[in-house]
Amino acid sequence: MNTPLCFFLGCCERLLRDDVELIALLRGQGFICGAGEWQFSLSELHGFLSAQLAVGECPEYRVFRQQLLVSDLNTRLRAQGAEIVVVDNLGKVDLSTYGLRRLAA
């Protein structure tokens, strides 16, 4: 997994642990989030990751999107009791809203 995806996974793991600092950061940037949840579009996620990582560590949007879509992120998250799901399907990957959610126990 590359740096942006590792960082994203780390953020998801922190949200699953109810990290109040990360929740505050994400809310301050306009995201809907809380303990174990986070809603985003792929372009918003890319913008957030680009701002958090060193210059050059986050690929351009189309490359990032492809890397995300073929990654094993959900496999890793499911092992921790969560997954990334489509929250609002607007018929196109770039327009839809996605979200981190906990799996039902």
Backbone hydrogen bonds, N-H to C=O, Kabsch-Sander energy under -0.5 kcal/mol:
donor,donor_aa,acceptor,acceptor_aa,energy
6,C,2,N,-2.6
7,F,3,T,-2.7
8,F,4,P,-2.5
9,L,5,L,-2.7
10,G,6,C,-2.4
11,C,7,F,-2.2
12,C,8,F,-2.4
13,E,9,L,-2.6
14,R,10,G,-2.3
15,L,11,C,-2.3
16,L,12,C,-2.2
17,R,13,E,-1.0
18,D,15,L,-1.7
19,D,14,R,-2.1
20,V,18,D,-0.8
23,I,19,D,-2.3
24,A,20,V,-2.3
25,L,21,E,-2.3
26,L,22,L,-2.9
27,R,23,I,-2.6
28,G,24,A,-2.4
29,Q,25,L,-0.9
29,Q,26,L,-0.7
30,G,27,R,-1.9
31,F,26,L,-2.4
32,I,39,Q,-0.6
33,C,31,F,-0.7
34,G,37,E,-2.1
36,G,15,L,-1.7
37,E,34,G,-1.9
38,W,100,L,-1.1
39,Q,32,I,-2.9
40,F,98,Y,-2.5
45,L,41,S,-2.5
46,H,42,L,-2.5
47,G,43,S,-2.3
48,F,44,E,-2.5
49,L,45,L,-2.7
50,S,46,H,-2.7
51,A,47,G,-1.8
52,Q,48,F,-1.5
53,L,49,L,-2.0
57,E,54,A,-2.3
63,V,60,E,-0.5
64,F,60,E,-2.5
65,R,61,Y,-3.1
66,Q,62,R,-2.0
67,Q,63,V,-2.5
68,L,64,F,-2.6
69,L,65,R,-2.5
70,V,66,Q,-1.6
71,S,68,L,-1.0
76,R,72,D,-2.2
77,L,73,L,-2.7
78,R,74,N,-2.8
79,A,75,T,-1.3
80,Q,77,L,-1.6
81,G,78,R,-1.6
82,A,77,L,-1.9
83,E,101,R,-2.2
85,V,83,E,-0.5
85,V,99,G,-2.7
87,V,85,V,-0.6
87,V,97,T,-2.7
88,D,97,T,-1.9
90,L,88,D,-0.8
95,L,92,K,-1.0
96,S,92,K,-1.9
97,T,88,D,-2.1
98,Y,40,F,-3.4
99,G,85,V,-2.2
100,L,38,W,-2.3
101,R,83,E,-2.3
103,L,81,G,-2.8
